[in-house]
Amino acid sequence: MNECDSLFHVNIDKSSYVFDRWVDGDLLPLFDNALQVDNRKKMILLHTIGSHWWYNSHFTDEFARYQPTVNSKIISSCTQEEMINSYDNTVLYTDYFLHSLIDRLRDRNAILIYQSDHGEALGEEGVWLHAAESAYTHQAACMVWMSDKYKELYPEKYEKAKENSVKRFRTDYLFHSILDAAGIGSEYLNNSLSIFR
């Protein structure tokens, strides 16, 4: 991250051990500012908190749709229903956040790639969160969105992404796919790892 032209932190004092409100929507003003930078080409990377534990701190009150939610930070004190509801509220908030990004990119020549760094276990086989070995933690969410302008300019990338959407990838695809999507050549680029090929 220190190789970026600009680096901004929104929640620099936050950590996994701080349980107050920490939402990805706090990144939106910085994203808006980055979009205003007068460069013909730009790549904006956002490191989000998403659905990490303590779930309740990662969505705002208006997204607390699923009830009851957890009321203890001690997992064994929570019911499975509370855990799943709180987690689902984080997913609902992430949907809102991604939609907000897409709205800002809709009229541009843009592509958005969302990649979670891990999946989450929600009590399957007695496993919770992502700190334990579990098949569920290896199923990380991913989404690719392209603006109409991007699809018009790069129809082959759009078609290949659709074709590859049913395949399973390891997260090492990300580096190669970002370079490929942006048309950046590099001796390190392995086209066989791009989801756009």
Secondary structure, 3 states (H helix, E strand, C coil): CCCCCCCCCCCCCCCCCCCCCCCHHHHHHHHHHHHHCCCCCCCCCCCCCCCCCCHHHHCCHHHCCCCCCCCCCCHHHCCHHHHHHHHHHHHHHHHHHHHHHHHHHCCCCCEEEEECCCCCEECHHHCEECCCCCHHHHCCCEEEEECHHHHHHCHHHHHHHHHHCCCCCCCCHHHHHHHHHHCCCCCCCCHHHCCCC
